[in-house]
Amino acid sequence: MTLSTSQIQTDTWVKATWEEFAAAMDDPQYEKSRGYFDNGYMRIEMAPLGSRTCATKHTDFSSHQSLWDAS
């Protein structure tokens, strides 16, 4: 069975050969992902996208900084 990189489910384990895994990891659409291969299964984890994560981290940092300055 040959997997097309457009058919790969991400964030779950999928049955695949090493060659299919290597081809998927070479695909530019997975450039910012993490890939794992174990005993005939692969998993591609996509990085979180968007500014929401950054805003949350910035807010947390600002809260800690305010507490630090108050001491």
C-alpha positions in Angstrom: 0.0 0.0 0.0 1.3 3.4 -0.9 0.2 6.4 1.0 -0.3 9.7 -0.7 1.0 12.6 1.5 -2.3 14.3 0.9 -4.1 11.3 2.5 -2.1 11.1 5.7 -3.9 11.6 8.9 -1.9 13.6 11.4 -1.8 13.4 15.2 -2.6 9.7 15.1 -0.6 6.4 14.4 -1.0 5.2 10.8 0.3 1.9 9.3 3.1 2.8 6.9 6.5 1.6 5.5 9.7 3.4 6.3 9.8 4.6 2.7 6.3 6.1 3.1 7.3 7.8 6.3 10.5 9.2 4.7 8.6 10.5 1.7 6.0 12.2 4.0 8.7 13.9 6.1 10.3 15.2 2.8 7.0 16.8 1.8 7.0 20.6 2.3 3.5 20.6 3.9 5.0 18.8 6.9 8.1 21.1 7.2 7.1 22.3 10.7 5.8 18.9 11.9 7.4 16.2 14.1 7.4 12.7 12.8 7.8 9.4 14.5 8.2 5.8 13.1 7.9 2.7 15.2 7.3 -1.0 14.2 5.6 -0.2 10.9 3.5 2.7 12.1 4.1 6.4 11.7 2.8 9.5 13.4 3.1 13.1 12.2 2.3 15.8 14.7 1.5 19.2 13.3 2.7 22.3 15.2 0.0 24.5 16.6 -0.8 27.5 14.4 -2.1 30.9 15.1 -1.5 33.8 17.4 -3.7 32.5 20.2 -0.9 30.4 21.6 1.5 33.3 21.5 -1.1 35.6 23.1 -1.6 33.2 26.0 2.1 32.8 26.6 2.6 36.6 26.5 -0.3 37.1 28.9 1.1 34.6 31.4 4.5 36.2 31.2 3.0 39.6 31.8 1.2 38.4 34.8 4.4 36.9 36.3 6.3 40.0 35.5 3.7 42.2 37.3 3.9 40.0 40.4 7.7 40.2 40.3 7.7 44.0 40.1 5.3 44.2 43.0 7.7 42.5 45.4 
